């Protein structure tokens, strides 16, 4: 089958070259430029393969890993605080939902109703205990602060604090763009992309961006996924509220995983048709 396709391409090429030889110089140059444009727009496996070693020296056996950053709560986050005590009436004083309703599905529309929203100054308001500043603190630190704040009211409570807006957004040239919940603390960039069924065929894997909100403002980091050095980057692990933007390539490209018989045949066919109708 492959030999047959090559023979067809060979015949088309010979006819095309014969026809070009009888044409004027300007038209010949135009056709050559068209052919060059078509095939220089192709992308090879090297442009699509993740985690390549691009250094001058032989690749090391291991890559220095980076410790993932710990997310720190910011204004307008939503905290879910659960207080469990032997006395249900005490629990209900501080829980935004009754114990029996903890299986409820959380949406962006209901998050404020079932959580403690962090206001613009970085604080939450706990019934009876008052305002508690939480911005810039980790979930573990906030859990301790809540325990201290409620110690005057209950002494034998089990307290847990969770971040409700614990999601990452994937936009641009990904297969399934959208907002995805993060179910683990150490979620890396490739695991995040897997939730969106990977990048699309038209994604520029060398110019992927992470948009991250920090206490100092918005940070935009651009990096290449084909370079193995991403494993040592502080942005290898994603954080809640991160936005991953996959930039498109400039124009459509051809994947060269297999020899593009169909693409070549269709290009040659169009060229032969164009030439045949010219005077």
Buried (B, 14 or more C-beta within 10 A) or exposed (E): EEEEBEEBBEEBEEBBEEBBEEBEEEEBEEBEEBEEEBEEEEBEEEBBEBEBEEEEEEEEEEBEEBEBEEBBBBBBBBBBBBBBBEEEEBBBBBBBBEEEEEEEEBEEEEBEEBBBBBBEEBBBEBEEBEEBBBBEBBBEBBBEBBBEBBEEBBEEBEBEBBBBBBBBBBBBBBBEBEEBEBEEEEBBBBBBBEBBEBBBBBBBBBBBBBBBBEEEEEEEEEBBBBBBBBBEBEBBBBBBBBBBBBBEBEEEBBBBEEEBBEBBBEBBEEBBEEBEEEE
